[in-house]
Amino acid sequence: MRRRALALAIVMLGLPLSAAAQQSGRLPTIAIAGAPTSASDQHLWRAFRDGLRDLGYVEGRTLAIEWRGAPSQEVYGRIMRELVGRKPDLIVAPNSAAATAAKRATHSIPIVMISGDPIADGLVTSLTRPDGNVTGLSTLASDILGKQLQLLKEAVPKVSRVAILSNPGNPFHAAQVGEATGAARSLGMEPRTVEARGHKDLDAAFVAMRSAKADALLVLSDGPVFFANRARIADLAASRRLPAMYSRRDHVEAGGLMAYGTDRRDVFRRLAVYVDKILKGAKPADLPVEQPTRFELLVNLKAANALGLTLPPSLLARVDEVIR
């Protein structure tokens, strides 16, 4: 009862959440579902913590954080219900599955999310006016697939047939396959769509690529299957001698040839800006969803050497990071 009375007073007085929390003797609290469960996530959450520190927050002194890992998408609903029950001032959801579960669990606690397409995910009604308790950042960028294929063509000028690896269980891949197909044709490449719904389908997918006489590969961004099996995909591409383009650095670190996409470390750092604004009293509905402005290109020279590729200097000059 005492906490509800305080919350009512906060609304009536118009106090920012952080100021109200300090007056109650409690640190402002944010809850995070999808916090680091593997080494590959650590650099992203370091960027988030760096962003908080730059804004003056010190975990345990000026800000409390409830961290919850999520080993699979199926558990997000349970985790979010648990976190909402602890009544944090704000929830951070670092992917679409977490954000969707958070929105189902609460319509009042502010949610800061990262999503590929928050409108298609049903998280916001508009990027400029989210109109609800959810806002944050989108990783969706226009013509990203066309840019990936252009860079792949620069790396392997003689490519004539490109396989597009998609997951029919991913609701965004149908549109992305259409976009990638059009981009490939405009670059003089013949596209061949190959599907894998789960890790058991990957071997058959690469057999299909060989049957289609593909001489390069574009792997669409997909967390549950392609990201989770990134080392396996890199090994299969290497064994078939297929130069491959990916969307995330993790694929290149796992042995893939190239990646071009949103700088996810920058996105996670920007999460802290939204947290700060909301803790200072801003409403999610009034904070436009931010689209990516920073991108990164990475190449794995060991993978290139194994494929017998000599990457052109004009391409290497634009690389943000070379992995050896």
C-alpha positions, 0 to 999 in steps of 0.5 A: 500500500505504501508503494502504491501511495508513493507511485500516486504521489509521483504521478500527481507531483510529476516527479521524474522516476529517478528523483522519486526513487531517491526520495523513497530511499530506493535506487532507480531500478531497471530490469533486463531480460536477455542479459549475457548468457554467452561470451559472444554477448559480453561486448554488447552489454559492456557497450551498454554499461559504458553508455550508462557510465558516460551518463553518470550512472554507477550500478549499485550506487546510483542505479540498480539492475536486475539481470536475467538471462534467457537461454531460449525464446520460450522462457521469455514469457515466464522471465518477464512476468517475474520481472514485472512482479518485482515492479522495476522502473523500466524494462530493457528488452534487447531483442524482439522476443524479449520485447514482445514478452515484456509488452504482453506482461505490462502496459504500464512499465516503460520498455526500452527495446531493440528490434529489427522491425518494431512495427512489424513486430507489433511493438509500436504503431509508428517510429516517430510516435510509438504510442504506448509504453515501448520505445527504443531502437530498430536495427532495420536499415534500408537497402542493407541486403543490396549493400551486402551483395555489392560488397560480396560481388566486390570480394568475388567479382566472378560470382554468377550464382548466389545462394540466399540462405533463409529460414521459412520460420522467420516471419521477416525472411519472405520480404528479405528474400524478395529484396535480396533477389532483386538486388542480386539480379541488379548486380548481374547475379542469379539468385538461388533461395535455399531454406533451413528451418532448424540446425538439422536442415543445414546439411541438406541446405548446403547440398542444395546450394551445390546442386544449384551451382551457387558460387557465393552465399548470402546468409540472412540475419536470423537468431534462433537458427543461423546465429545459434549455428554460426560456427557450423554454417561457417564450416559448411561454407568453407567445406563447399568453398563458398564465399559468404556474406553475413549480417553480424560480426559474430559470424566472422569471428566464428570463421565466416568470410565477411559481415556487413551490418548495423554496429550493434555495439553502438545500438546497445550503447544508445540503449542507455540514452533511452534509459536515462531519458525515461528515468528523468521523466520522459514517456516512451510514447514521446520518444521516437524509435531510433534507426541505425546510423552506424554500420561496420564491415568485417572480413576474416583473412584466414577464411579468405586465404582458405578460399584462395581469395585475394581481397581487392585493396579498394575493399580492404581500405573500407574494412572496419576490422580485419580478423586474422 
